[in-house]
């Protein structure tokens, strides 16, 4: 049997379930049940100890009593129970797990059919459990999911616009995806996307950075970069500076050995950009050192 996972991954579009379920904590519960059912489908043989169940499903006794009449339902229930024990996630009823899985799965299929592949969120089990109990703010949870899904697992940081976060926090990977969904099924079109202001979004992003879920940095007063990999702002700044320097070298078509003198002579061209990131350096010599020319 697999061990308890520390992180759950799910498609961003699952956040659009809030339209049907009304509360983000119920969406989080659906994600947990979706995961439990998927884990149960991976189990081949099991004989769970019911004493270890975090919560006894209310319909389990009836399923066990009727196991001779419906062996398939019994075996499916036992696998769900085993997954519940392994993940230490309480299940109210076996039927609820199956219903929520079907609901989430059908939504994912609908979004994939109309807007192709979906970005995935990677959220810690502890946070997801907090959200399912209503112990975490729904807006903050949505924004965190949006940022994580947009950056993905391979990039250390990424520039993200407020508009993109606004659409992603409600389950749409882009404005184009939102427009397509609104034409396909208006019931899955969350109009709150159109009422979320930049000021409201910015204040919530500040709360998440204060809680150290990610770090942000505003480059040149307009481009905002986000990172869930770096723990400190200076690390994000260093990454961005290296990226900008590399891009500049590529534009000039030079390498360090052949073009270092030319780059040093052109240092004024990048000085303004550097000021916007760190602040004015004490000297050009310090600037050269920080840029690693």
N, C-alpha and C positions, 0 to 999 in steps of 0.2 A: 504494500500500500504506500502511496506517495505521502510525503510529509506536508505539513501545513505551509502554504505559500505566504510570502511576506507582501507580495504586491498582486493586485488584480489588474488585468488589462481588458479593455472593452472598447468598441468603436465609439467615436465621438457622438455619432448620431443618436445614441441611446439617451442622451440628455433631452432629446425632443419628446421623450415619454412624459415629461412633466405636464404637457398639455392635457394628456388623458388622465394622469394620476393625481394632478393638482398640487402635489407636494414633492419637493426634492428628496425628502427622507424616504418616500415610497419608491422613488426612482432608484435610490441607493439600495433599498431592500430588493428590488427587482434585479439589480445587477448581481447582488449576492446569490439570489436564487438561480439566476442564469448560470452563474459560475458553478454552483453546487450541482446543477443538473449536468453540465458539461463534464465535470469531474466524475460524476456517477457513471456516465457513459463509457469512461475509460476503464472502469472496474470489470474484471472478468469473473473472479470468484471472491466471495466475501462471507464472513460470518460475524457480523458486528456484535459487540457487547453493548446491549441497550443501556446498561448502567452508566456508560460513558457519554450518553447523549446529552448535549447542552440543554435540550428541551424536547419533551416527548411530543411528536406530532399527534394532533387530536384524532386523526383518522387512521393511525397506524394499527391500533388494536383490531379495528374492523377489517382491515386488509389482511392481517395475519389470520384472523378467524376464517376468512374466505379464500385462503391460499390454495386450497384444493380445487375450488371452482374457477379461480382466475390466477393461474400460476405466473403468467407474464406480469400482471400488475403487482403481484407479491415480490417477484425478483427485482422489478424496477424500484419498488419502494425500499427494499433492503439495500440496494446500491445507493439510493439517495440518503438513507440513514447512515451508511458507511462514510459517504462523502461529508455529511454533516458532522460526524464525529471527528474525522481527520482534520477538517478545516476549523472545527470548534465554532461553528456558526449555527445558531438555533433555527429550527424550521417549525413553523406553526402547523403546517399540514403538508402532506405529500402532494395533494391536489394543487395547493397553492404554488408549490415549486414548479410543477408541470405547466400550470397556466401562465406563470410569469415567464418561464422559458419560452413558451410559444409566442407570448406577446413581444418580448425583446427580439426574438429570432425573426418574427415577421416584419418588425420595424426595420431591422438591419437589412433584410432582403429587399424591402421597399426602397430604402435609400441607395443601396448598391445598384439596384436595377435602374434607378433614375439619375443617379449622380456618380456612378462608378465606385471605385475603391474608397474606403473611409480611413481617415487617420485614427490612430489608437491612443487612448489615455492609459497611463500607468499610475495607479493610485495605491498607496499603502493600505493594507487590510485594516489597520487601526483607524485610519481616517475614514474609510468607507463604513466601518462599523459605527463610528461616531455620527456620521451623516445619517445612517439608517435609524439611529435612535433620536435624531433631532437635536444632537449636541454640537452641531457645526452649522455655520451660516450657509444657506443655500446659494446665495450669489457668489460668495467666496469660493465655494466648492466648484461651481460652474466655471468661473474664471480660471481656477487652477487647472481644471480638466482641459480647458481650451488652450492654455499656454503649453501644457505638457504635450497635447496632441499635435499642435502646430510645430513645435520644436522637434518632436520625435525622439528616438533613442540614439541616433547616430551623430547628431549635431551638438556641439558643446554650447552653442548660443545661436541666436537668430534675431534679425530685425522683424518686429511684428507691429502692425498698425493697430490703432484703437478699433477701427472699423472691423478688421478681421477678427479680433477678440470678441467683439460684440456679436457677430454672427456665430462664431464657434461656441460661445458659452451657452447657446440655445440648441446646439446640435448640428449646425450647418457649417461645413468646412469652408465655405466662401459665400459671397453674395450671389454668385451665379447659382450655387446649389440651392440657396434659399429661394431664388426666383423660380427655379425648376420645380421644387417641391410645392411652392404656392400654386403653380399652374396644374400640378398633378393631383394634389389633394390638399385643399385649403384648410382642412381640419388639422393638418400637421404643420401649419404655418403659424409660428409664434410671433404675434404682432408686437411683443415687448422689445423685439430687436429694433423696431423703429422708434421706440420711446427712450431707449437707454442713451443718455448723454455722455459726452467725453468726461465731464466733470464727475459724474456718478461713477463711471468706470475707473477713472484715475484714483479716486479716493479708496476704492476697494482694492486696487492693485497695490497701493501704498500699505494697506493693512496686511496683505499677503507677504510683501517684502519685509515688513516689520516682524512677521511671524516666521521669516526665513524659509519660506517655501521656494522662493527663487530670488534672484537678484536682477536689477534692471540698471540700465545706464542710458542716458540721453546724449547722443552724439550730435554735435553741431546744432544743438537746441531744437531739433525736430525728429531725428531718427532714434527710436527707442529700441534698444537691444535687451533681450531677455535670456536668462540662462538658469536652468535647473541643475546644472552640473557644478558650476562654480559656487563656492560658499561665501566668497567675499567679492565686493564690488571691484577691488583693485585687480583681481584675477580676470574678471570679465574685461576690464579696461586693457590689460596687457594682451589678452587674446585679440581684442579688436584692433589694437595698435599694430600687432604683428600682421594681422590680416590686411590692414590698410597699407602698411609698408610693402608687403608682398605684392599687392595689387599695383602699387605705384611702380615698383621695379619691373613688373610685367609690362606695364604701359610704356615704360622707357626702353624696354627691350634690352636690359642689361643684367649682369650678375654682379655679385659683390666684388670679385677679384678684378673684373675688367672695367667696371663702371663706378667703383667707389668714389673716385675723385669727382666724377660728374654729379653723383648724387650729393656729395658734400657741397658742391657749388650750387646745387638746386635746393638747398635745405630750406630757403625762405618759402618755397612753394607749399611745404607741409607744416610750416610753423603755425599758421593760423588754425589748421585743423587740430594740431596738438594742443594749442591753447584751449580750444573748446572742450577737450577731453580732460586734461589734467589741470590746466592753468598755465600761465606763462612760466617757462623755465627760467632759471637764474642766468643762464648763458647759453650761447649756441653750442658750446662744448658739451654742456649737460644734455642739450637736445639731441646731439649726435649719439651720445652714449645711450640714451633712452630709446632711440630709434634703432640702435644696433647697426649703424652703417659702418 
